[in-house]
Amino acid sequence: MSSLKHFTVFLFLMLIITGCVTSSLYDAAYKGDNYQVLSLLDEGNDINETNDTGWTPLMIAAAEGHSNTVKILIKKGADINAKNRYGRTALMYAAHYGYNPIVSMLLTADADPNVKDVEQKPAIIAAVQNGHSETINILINSGADVNIRDQHNRTALLIAATAGNINIVETLIKLGADLNATDVDGETALITATGKGYVDIALAFIAAGASVNTTTKDKNSALIIASGFGYSKIIKALLEKGANVDQINVHGWSALYLAESKGHQDITSMLKKNGARPLENKPLVEVN
């Protein structure tokens, strides 16, 4: 190490010893340094101090998974529902990372499970997006709204369907999620899963009693979408539940027309056996 570096380190240490440089409460919480956290609080430091983006010591302790630090801060009176610049709370960060002991601690201390950030996302959606099924259970059992929506009018179930996480989907179904909720485009979780090709998830929705005849703003049903892609297992399940075989979308396409156009002969036969009829009018748009 050069003489200059030696001097710099020595000077910094001396500043700390003489009290000219102090560690902030936020930094101590970030490190999970509980001794320092307690010392700084005893010295009268603001328990809710924030950094430039509005993060409090409680938020960073929760985000870093320091459960003992979180416990100390809660006991000392930290603002449980404080929000940073992004509208996020300590609970949202704990839920995002699946730190369940911290999630439980915060909820016990009256953290609001339904508060939303600037993107209108609450803690349950953060948990869903990151695949934390047990966190979802904890949140719902503590008053989180299973059908709360984000800025795109999506529920947790709609987001889980988009992500293709069968475990999260099954958890939400058991917890009473609305199977027929729609997003801004009129898509249900069943329609979304079908369009993504998540066969097992689509079948789970059908088995749970999801509406098989709901259509999007473009008048697409799950059957029309499945017929275009050739998802025979989904089509069979939809037909068994009474799907409308003659639904026509805004392009003038029916399930049968799409199946024939795409060369899905087995699906064409299945649809015809279930009463599907040829189009009476030429489609407004040809299938590519």
N, C-alpha and C positions, 0 to 999 in steps of 0.2 A: 504494500500500500504506500502511495506517495506521501510526502510530508504534508502536502496540502490536504489530502483526504484525512490523514490522522488528525490534523488540526480541526477540520470541519466536524468530524465525529466527536472530538473532545469538546468543542464549543457547544454542540447540540446537547450533549450530556450535561454540561454545566448549566445550560439554560433550564433544562428539566429540573435539576437539583435545586436551583435557586428559585424555581417557581415561575420563570419567565415564559415557559412553554407548558401548557397543560393539555391533557387529553380531554376532548369533549365527551359529553355523555353519549352522544350519538355514536362516536367512534368506539367507546367502551361497549355499548350495546351490540354494535356490529361484530366485535370480536368475541362477544359472550364473556367478557371479563367482569364477572359478577362483583368481585371485590372492588374494582374501580367504579362500577356503576353505583354501588352502595356508598362509596366514599364521596363521589361527586354529588349524589343526592343529599348526603349529610351536610355537604358544604353549601347547600342551597341552590344547586343548579336546577334550571327549569326542566322538569320531567317531560314536558311536551315541546322542547326545543326542536326546531326543524332545520334541515339543510336547505340548499338553494331550490330544491324541487319539492319541498314540503314534507319530506320524510321525517317521521318522529323516531325516537329511540325504540318505541314499541314496534313500529312497523318493520324496522330493519332487523330487530331481534327475531320477530316472527318469520320474516323472509329468510333469515339465515338458520332457522331451526333451533335457536337457543331457548329451549323450553324453560330452563331455570331463570334465565334473564327475563323472559316474558312474565314469569310468575312474580318476580321481584317488582317489575314495573307496574303490574296490575295491582299488587298489594300496596304499592306506594301512591296509587291514585292516577296512573296514566290515563289519558283520554282514550277510551277503548274504540270509539267510532271516529276518531280524527281521520281526515282525508288529506292526501297529498295533491300535488298539481294534477295528477291523472284521475283524481276522484276515488282513489283506492284506499282501503283501510287495511289494518293489520290482519283482519280475518280473511280478506281476499288473497293476501299473499300466502298465508298459512294454507288456505284451501288450494291455491294454485300448485303448491309444492307437495301437498298431501301430508302435511305435518299434523297428524290427527290429535296428538296430545295437546298441541297448541290451539288447534281449532276448538277442541272441547273446553279448554281453559278460557278462551276468549268468549265463547258462547255462554259459559257459566257466569262470566263477568258482564253479561248483558250486551255483548256485541250484536249489532243488528245484522241478521243473516240475509236480509232482503235489500239492503242499500246497494245502489248501483254506481259504477264508475262513469267516466265521461262518455264511454262507449255503450252505456246502459247495460253493462254486464255485472251481475251480482256474483257472490262467492260460489254459488252452485254451478254456474256456467264455467267458471275458472276450473272447478274440480272436474267437470265433465270433459272439458277440452284437454285435460291432462291425464285422464283415465283413472281417477281416484274414486273407486266405487265406495269404499268405506267412508271416505270423507263426505260423499253425497248422502249416505245413510245418516251420518252424524248431523249434517246440516238440516235435513228434512225432519228428523226427530226433534230438532231444536227450533222448529218453526219456519224454516226456509220454504218458500213457495215453489213447489215442484214445477209449476207452470208459468213462472215468471219469464218475461221476454226481454230480449236485447234490442238494440236499435234497428235490427232487421226483422223484428217481430218473430224471432226464433225462440222457441222454448229449449230447455235443456235436452229434451228428447229429439227435437229436430236437429240439434247440433250433434248429438250422439249418432244419429242416423247418417249424417254427412260424414262423420269421422269413421264410421264402420266398426265401432267398438261394441261387439255383441254383449260383453259383460256389463257395460254401462247401460246399454239398452234394456237388458233384462232387469237390472237394478231399478231403473226408472219406471218400468212397467209395473213392477211389484209395489213400488211406492205410490202408484196411482197417477202417473203422468197421463195427460190428455192425449190419447192416441190420434185424435182427429184435429189437433191444433194445426193451423196453417201459417206459413210465412208470408212475406210481402208478395210473393208470386203465386200464392194459393197452393203451395206444395204441402202435403202432409208428410209425416215421417215415412209412411209406407211408400209414397210416390218417390221421395228422395232416395230411399234405400234401393228401390227398384231401378231408378235411373243410374245409380252408382254400381249396380250389379252385385249388391250385397244380398245374395240369395237367402242365406240363413236369417239375416235380420228382417228381410221382407216377410219371410215365412213366420217369424216370431210375431210380427205385427198382425198378420192375418189371423194367426191362431189366438191372439189375445183379443180379437174382436174389432180391429180397426175397420173403418168404413172402406169398402172396396170400390165404391162408386163416386167418391169425391173427385172432383176435377180441378185442375189448375186454371189460372186465368186464360191459358191457351186452350182450355177444354180437354187437356190430356188427362186420361185416367191411368191408373197403374197398369191396367190391362193393355192399353194402347202402347205404353212405353215398353212393357215386357215383350209384347208381340214384335215390336220393331227390333229389339235386341236378341230375341230368340230364347228368352228365359223360360223354358218349358215348365220347370217345377213351380215357379211363381204363377204362371198362367193356370196351371192345373188347380192350384190352391185358390186362386181368385175365382175361377169358374165354379168351384165347389161351394163358394160362399155367395154365389149369385151375382157375379160381376156383369155389368151391362155390356153385352157383346157388340152392340150396335152404336156405342158412343162414337161421335165424330168430333175431331178437334177443329181448330180454326183454319187449318190447312185443307180440311175436307177429308182427312184420313181416318179410317177406322182401324181396329185391331186386325181384322181380316185383310184389309187392303195392304197394310204394312207387312204382315206375315207373307202374303203372296209376293209383294214387291221385293222382299229380301230373300225369297227362296226358302223360307222355313216351312217345308212341306208338312212335317209332323204337327206343327202348330196350326197350320192352315186346316188340316183335317180335324184337329181338336176343336177349333173354333166353329167349324161348320157343323160338327156333331152337337154343339151346344147352341145351334140356331143362328149363328152369324150369317148375315145376308150380304151379298155384293152391294157396292155403292150404287145408289140410284143416279147420282150426278158425278161428273168428272171433278176430281180434286182441284182445288184452287192453285195448289203448288204440287209439282211432281216430286216424288221421292228420289233423292240422289243415289 
